[in-house]
């Protein structure tokens, strides 16, 4: 069964040490508040973290949907314990809701990231750039999907604007209502590969999932006519088998993608701007009023869109702030650990002196 979920000979080799320890390979296919649903060769099982992994998850990342894990089985109870997580090949992350600069894993071991945006009044190039940065950073292949093309008065013109900023990623037009563009979309994912759809609420991700499956598995909420916005209708992350052998990791609507360690992703999305900065007269150019500034020249000539430049600056500032916060959190953790070690050392010294008396 796990062959359906992407199990390969390379994964079997990586799992060899766990197999010798008597553990069973499995893939996390759903994540719930009270545990996980995993797929094994013998079927699906409920699983929980081992005590060690649960403790480590307080400081690091717990397993996520898409992860390959090593299980200790309990056949009598029909349950399992996750003892280890295999190294991730790719990972899609965002900033955690606590805003402490910590990673939150959205999806693990994915092959294609569909950046989904609808072609209604909510089409926002700046938001697409943000999602593309996260997609490139994940290590997977980004594909931009423009849904609801039937709502656009000029779909080709709108698509051309997005192609200009997509940094080489394919841009596909889709109308699930008219059944247009679905086959090229599915062709982006080979059998055994995993895709994930990211994008704001109401852009049509659940509609795409239903179209992929040929059934209404996901509930679809109506778009608010006042602002073309929607609300997410998927409540938990889950890995879904598609006809033809591909897999789709469906995840709740993401209203904001926070950047963490996404420097490479930003470089991919804004490669044109980074090349422009290399043409400035001075290496430390601030790109404001300095003579010979290539950025200012491009803005004045119209070669660089002011909105794109502003978004590049905004995301760069955000990334720097996140990195600084992460450094502060790490230093605070080091201080707590050092204080705990000192306390233990002093207590040991007191016990030793008391025993000597």
C-alpha positions in Angstrom: 0.0 0.0 0.0 2.8 2.5 0.8 4.0 2.1 -2.8 0.8 4.1 -3.7 2.0 6.8 -1.4 5.4 7.2 -3.0 7.6 4.6 -1.3 10.8 4.0 -3.3 14.0 2.0 -3.1 15.9 5.1 -1.9 13.5 5.4 1.0 13.9 1.7 1.8 17.6 2.2 2.0 17.2 5.3 4.3 14.9 3.2 6.5 17.2 0.2 6.8 18.5 1.0 10.3 14.9 1.4 11.5 13.9 -1.9 9.9 16.7 -3.7 11.7 15.3 -2.3 14.9 11.9 -3.9 14.1 10.1 -0.7 13.2 7.6 -0.4 10.3 7.7 2.3 7.6 4.6 4.5 7.1 3.6 7.9 5.7 1.6 10.5 7.6 -1.5 11.0 5.5 -3.5 13.2 8.0 -2.8 15.2 11.1 -5.4 15.8 13.8 -5.3 17.5 17.2 -5.3 14.1 18.9 -2.8 12.3 16.7 -2.0 11.2 13.2 -3.4 8.9 10.5 -0.7 6.9 8.8 -0.6 4.6 5.8 1.3 1.3 6.1 1.6 -1.8 3.9 -1.2 -3.3 5.9 -3.6 -0.4 5.8 -4.2 2.8 7.7 -3.6 3.2 11.4 -4.0 5.8 14.1 -0.6 6.8 15.5 0.8 9.0 18.3 4.2 10.4 19.1 6.6 8.5 21.3 7.4 10.2 24.6 10.8 11.1 23.3 9.5 12.7 20.0 6.7 14.4 22.0 9.4 16.0 24.2 11.6 17.0 21.2 8.6 18.5 19.4 8.4 21.2 22.1 11.6 22.7 20.7 11.7 21.3 17.2 9.0 20.4 14.6 6.6 17.5 15.1 5.9 15.2 12.2 3.8 16.7 9.4 1.6 15.4 6.7 3.8 13.9 4.0 6.5 12.8 6.4 7.8 9.2 6.3 8.0 7.8 9.8 9.1 4.7 11.6 6.4 3.0 13.7 6.3 0.7 16.6 3.1 -1.4 16.1 0.7 -2.5 18.7 -1.5 -5.0 16.8 -3.6 -5.9 19.8 -4.9 -2.3 20.0 -4.8 -1.5 16.3 -2.6 1.5 17.0 1.0 2.6 16.5 3.7 4.8 18.0 5.9 7.1 15.9 9.4 6.5 17.0 11.4 8.4 14.3 10.9 10.7 11.3 13.0 10.2 8.1 14.9 13.2 6.8 12.7 15.5 4.6 13.5 15.9 0.9 11.5 19.1 0.6 9.5 21.1 3.1 7.0 24.0 2.8 6.9 26.3 5.9 5.4 29.4 7.2 5.7 31.5 10.3 3.9 30.0 13.3 0.8 31.8 14.6 2.7 32.7 17.8 4.9 35.0 15.8 8.1 34.0 17.6 10.0 33.3 14.5 9.5 29.6 14.7 8.8 27.4 11.7 5.4 25.8 11.1 5.6 22.9 8.5 2.7 23.0 6.1 3.8 20.0 4.0 6.7 17.6 3.8 8.3 15.7 0.9 6.3 17.4 -1.8 7.2 17.6 -5.5 5.0 20.4 -6.9 3.6 23.5 -5.2 0.5 25.0 -7.0 0.3 28.7 -6.2 -3.4 29.3 -6.6 -5.0 32.7 -7.3 -8.4 33.4 -8.7 -8.9 35.7 -11.7 -11.7 37.7 -10.1 -11.2 41.1 -8.5 -8.9 39.5 -5.8 -6.1 38.8 -8.3 -3.1 40.3 -6.5 0.4 40.0 -8.1 2.1 41.1 -4.8 0.5 38.2 -3.0 1.5 35.7 -5.7 5.1 36.9 -5.3 4.9 36.1 -1.6 3.6 32.6 -2.2 6.1 32.0 -5.0 9.0 32.9 -2.6 7.7 30.3 -0.1 7.2 27.7 -3.0 10.8 28.2 -4.4 12.2 28.0 -0.9 10.5 24.6 -0.3 12.7 22.8 -2.9 9.6 21.7 -4.8 8.6 22.8 -8.3 6.3 25.9 -8.3 3.4 26.2 -10.7 1.1 29.2 -10.7 -2.6 28.3 -11.2 -5.0 31.1 -12.1 -8.5 29.8 -11.4 -11.9 31.1 -12.4 -10.6 32.3 -15.8 -14.2 32.6 -16.9 -14.6 35.6 -14.6 -11.8 37.6 -16.3 -12.6 40.0 -19.1 -9.1 39.6 -20.4 -7.6 36.3 -19.1 -4.7 36.3 -21.5 -3.7 39.8 -20.6 -4.0 39.1 -16.8 -2.0 35.9 -17.3 0.8 37.8 -19.1 1.2 40.1 -16.1 1.6 37.1 -13.8 4.0 35.4 -16.2 6.3 38.4 -16.1 6.8 37.9 -12.3 6.7 34.1 -12.1 10.5 33.7 -12.4 10.1 30.9 -15.0 7.4 28.9 -13.1 4.6 27.7 -15.4 1.4 29.8 -15.3 -1.8 27.8 -16.1 -5.3 29.2 -16.6 -8.1 27.0 -15.2 -11.9 27.2 -15.1 -13.3 24.3 -13.1 -16.8 25.4 -13.9 -16.2 25.2 -17.6 -13.8 22.2 -17.2 -10.9 24.1 -18.9 -7.2 23.6 -18.1 -7.6 20.7 -15.7 -5.7 18.2 -17.9 -2.5 20.4 -18.2 -2.7 20.9 -14.5 -2.7 17.2 -13.6 0.1 16.6 -16.1 2.4 18.6 -13.9 2.3 15.8 -11.3 3.6 12.3 -12.2 2.3 9.1 -10.5 3.8 8.8 -7.0 4.5 12.6 -6.8 2.9 14.8 -4.3 1.4 18.3 -5.0 0.1 20.9 -2.6 -2.2 23.9 -3.3 -1.4 27.1 -1.5 -3.3 30.4 -1.8 -5.8 32.7 0.0 -9.2 31.5 1.0 -11.8 31.5 -1.7 -9.5 31.1 -4.7 -10.9 27.7 -5.6 -8.6 25.1 -4.0 -11.4 22.9 -2.8 -13.0 23.1 -6.2 -9.8 22.0 -7.8 -9.6 19.0 -5.4 -13.1 18.0 -6.3 -12.3 18.3 -10.0 -9.2 16.2 -9.6 -11.2 13.5 -7.7 -14.3 13.6 -9.8 -16.4 13.9 -6.7 -17.5 16.5 -4.1 -15.2 15.4 -1.3 -14.4 19.0 -0.2 -17.1 21.4 1.0 -17.1 24.6 -1.1 -18.1 27.9 0.5 -19.7 30.7 -1.6 -17.6 33.8 -2.3 -18.8 36.9 -0.7 -20.0 39.2 -3.5 -19.0 42.3 -1.7 -15.2 41.7 -1.8 -14.7 38.5 -3.9 -13.3 36.9 -0.7 -14.0 33.5 0.6 -13.4 31.4 3.7 -11.4 28.2 3.9 -13.4 25.0 4.0 -10.8 22.4 4.7 -10.3 21.8 8.4 -7.3 19.5 8.5 -4.3 18.6 6.4 -4.6 15.3 4.5 -2.9 13.4 1.7 -5.3 12.4 -1.0 -4.8 9.7 -3.7 -5.8 11.0 -7.1 -6.9 8.9 -10.1 -3.8 8.1 -12.2 -1.5 7.7 -9.2 -0.6 11.2 -8.2 -1.2 12.5 -4.7 -2.5 15.8 -3.4 -1.8 17.3 0.0 -4.9 19.3 0.8 -4.3 22.0 3.5 -6.5 24.7 5.1 -6.6 28.1 3.4 -3.5 30.1 4.2 -4.4 33.8 4.7 -0.8 34.9 5.3 2.4 33.3 4.3 5.1 34.4 6.8 8.7 34.1 5.4 11.2 32.2 7.4 14.7 31.4 6.0 13.3 32.2 2.6 16.3 34.1 1.2 16.8 31.7 -1.7 13.1 31.8 -2.5 13.2 35.6 -2.6 16.2 35.5 -4.9 14.3 33.2 -7.3 11.2 35.4 -7.4 13.1 38.7 -7.6 16.1 37.6 -9.7 15.6 40.6 -12.1 15.9 43.1 -9.2 18.9 41.4 -7.7 20.6 41.5 -11.1 19.8 45.2 -11.3 21.4 46.0 -8.0 24.6 44.6 -9.3 24.6 47.4 -12.0 24.6 50.2 -9.4 27.7 52.4 -9.4 28.3 51.8 -5.7 28.4 48.4 -3.9 26.7 49.9 -0.8 24.0 51.7 -2.8 20.8 52.4 -0.8 18.7 52.6 -4.0 17.1 55.9 -3.0 19.0 59.0 -4.1 22.6 57.7 -4.8 24.1 58.6 -8.2 24.3 55.8 -10.7 21.6 53.8 -9.0 20.3 51.1 -11.4 17.1 50.6 -9.5 16.1 54.3 -9.6 17.0 54.4 -13.3 14.7 51.4 -13.9 11.9 52.9 -11.9 12.1 56.2 -13.9 12.3 54.4 -17.2 9.4 52.1 -16.4 11.5 49.0 -16.7 10.8 48.2 -13.1 7.2 48.2 -11.7 7.1 50.4 -8.5 4.7 47.9 -6.9 7.1 45.1 -7.5 10.1 47.1 -6.1 8.0 48.0 -3.0 7.0 44.4 -2.4 10.7 43.3 -2.7 11.6 45.8 -0.1 8.7 44.8 2.2 9.5 41.1 2.0 13.2 41.7 2.5 12.5 43.8 5.7 10.1 41.1 6.9 12.6 38.4 6.4 15.3 40.3 8.2 12.9 41.0 11.1 12.0 37.3 11.3 15.7 36.3 11.3 16.5 38.8 14.1 13.5 37.5 16.2 14.6 33.9 15.6 18.1 34.8 16.8 16.7 36.4 20.0 14.6 33.3 20.7 17.6 31.1 20.2 19.7 33.1 22.5 17.0 33.2 25.1 16.8 29.4 24.9 20.6 29.1 25.3 20.4 31.3 28.4 17.6 29.2 29.9 19.6 26.0 29.2 22.8 27.6 30.7 20.9 28.7 33.8 19.4 25.2 34.2 22.9 23.6 33.9 24.3 26.0 36.4 21.5 25.3 38.8 22.1 21.6 38.5 25.8 22.0 38.9 25.3 24.1 42.1 22.9 21.5 43.5 25.3 18.7 42.8 28.1 20.6 44.5 25.9 21.1 47.6 25.0 17.4 47.7 28.6 16.5 47.3 29.7 18.7 50.2 26.9 17.4 52.4 27.9 13.9 51.7 31.6 14.6 52.6 30.6 15.9 56.0 
